[in-house]
Amino acid sequence: MRLRRPLTLGVTAIAASALTSLGPTHVADADTGTRACAADKRGDFPIDTRIDEGPATYHPGDAPRHFSLDLTNTTAARCADLHPVLVLVDETRKLTPKRITMEFRDAGRWRPVTVERTHRDENIGVFDGFPGFSVGAGETVTVDVRLAFADDTRPDQVVANAALVRRKDDDGDWVGESDDYPFTIEEAAGPTLADELARTGPRALLGLGVAAGTLLLAGTTLVVGARRLRVGGR
C-alpha cells in the first residue's frame, strides 16, 4: 500500500489489510482520474479532510456522541473509493479497542467500525464494509460518526486524527489528513435522584417521604433547642 506521507507502520498495515479484504474494487467513473485524485508534487492532498463538531468530553458508559468528517474534493475530477481511517491516541496508552464503540453513517445506515491496536498502542478504525465514499469535483461529503466508551474506561486525554485512503484494486493512496481533534474521557457520571426513582419505583417515593419527614422533625427539634439556648443565655 502506497502512502504519500509517513504514517505509522501500524496504521499502514491495518488499513492495507482491511482495504484489500473488501473484494474487487468498483469501476471508477469516467471522470475519475488517478492523477487528479493523488497528492501533488508539493505533497498537498486532493481531499481536504476536517473533523467537525466534536464534543470536548465523553463519559464512560454513556450513549454514543456524534461528530462528523467533512471530505472536500479540491480537484477537477470525481474521487471515489475513499475510506477514512480514524486514529485515537490516548495519553496513558491504556485505552484498548474493546472499550471503544465506533460507527459511521453510509446511505442512511450506521455501519460498525472494527478498532484494532497497533504496536505503538494506537487505536485504529478503518471505515470499511462498503464501496467507499465518492466526492464530486469541488464538492463536500459529510460523514457522520458516533463514538462511545465502555463503562470501565478510565479517565484520559485523547487525540483523534483521520487519514483518508483511496483504494485502487489491492493498493491505495493516502489522499487526505484531518486536523487533530482532542477530547477528554472523564469519570463516569454518577446516578441522579431521577435515575434512582426510575429504577426503584413508587417504593422509593415512600422511603423518600419518610426520610424527609424525619429530617423535618429533626430540624424542628434543633430549631426549638437553639431558641431555648438563646433564651437561657439572656
ABEGO torsion letter per residue (X at the ends): XBBABBBBAAAAAAAAAAAAAAEBBBBBBAABBAAAABBBAAGBBABBBBBBGBBABBBBGBBBBBBBBBBBBABABBBBGBBBBBBBBBAAGABBAAABBBBBBBGGBBBBBBBBBBAAGBBBBBBBGBAEBBBBBGBBBBBBBBBBBBAABBBBBBBBBBBBBBBBEABBBBABBBBBBBBBBBBBBBBBAAAAAAAAEAAAAAAAAAAAAAAAAAAAAAAAAAAAAAAAAX
